[in-house]
C-alpha cells in the first residue's frame, strides 16, 4: 500500500465513517475495502448496506489499531 493510500485511510476516511452509503461515502467505503482486502463486495441491494458498512468499519478499525501498535 502506498504512503498516499495510508495517509488517506488515516486522515480522510474517518470523515466518512457511519454516514449513509451514498455518493462519496459509498465510494470511500469501496476504496477502503479495496485497499485493505484487495476486493470489492459491495451489495446490490440497499437492504444489505448496513451489514456491509459494519464489515468495512471493523476492517478499518482493525487495520488502524494495528498501525497504532506498530508506530
LODO-669726 format. One record per residue (C-alpha): residue in one letter; z, x, y. Coordinates in steps of 0.02 Angstrom, whole numbers, plus 32768, in hexadecimal, padded with zeros to 4 digits. Each point is the difference from the previous one (the first is absolute). Last residue first. Example, Ala and Ser with C-alpha at 12.3 -4.5 7.8 and 13.67 -1.06 7.14 Angstrom:
# residues 2
s816582AC7FCB
a80217FBB7F54
This chain:
# residues 71
x830480D28098
x7FFD7FD87F46
x807A7F708007
x7FAA7FB28097
x7F5780037FA9
x804E7FB47F63
x80447F71806A
x7F577FE28052
x7FA67FF67F58
x807E7F867FB9
x7FFA7F9980A0
x7F427FFA7FFA
x7FF47FCA7F49
x80877F7D801C
x7FA67FBD809A
x7F5D7FFF7F9D
x804C7F967F76
x80577F8B807A
x7F5C7FE6805D
x7FA57FD87F5E
x80887F847FD0
x7FEF7FA880A7
x7F4280048000
x7FF27FA77F58
x7FE67F4F8044
x7F7D804C8074
x7F8C80087F6A
x7F8A80917FE2
x808D807C7FEC
x7FF680B38042
x800380777F6B
x7FBC809C8054
x800980AB7FAF
x803880B2801F
x80B97FD87FF2
x8049804280A2
x7F6A80118071
x7FA27F687FBF
x809C7F928002
x8028803880B0
x7F4D7FDF803A
x80027F517FB4
x80A37FDC8059
x7FB8803C80A6
x7F627F987FEA
x80697F637FE1
x80688023809A
x7F64801F8067
x7FB77F567FD6
x80767F917F9E
x809380237F8F
x808D7FB48066
x807D80838037
x808580517F93
x7FD080B48029
x7F6F80168079
x805F80668083
x804080717F74
x7F4C80377FDD
x7FEB8067809E
x807D80907FFC
x8026802A7F4B
x7F637FC27FAB
x7F8F8039808E
x805080AC7FFF
x7FE5800E7F45
x7F4A7FCC8013
x7FE4807E808C
x8052808A7F98
x7F837FDD7F76
x802E7FBC7F55
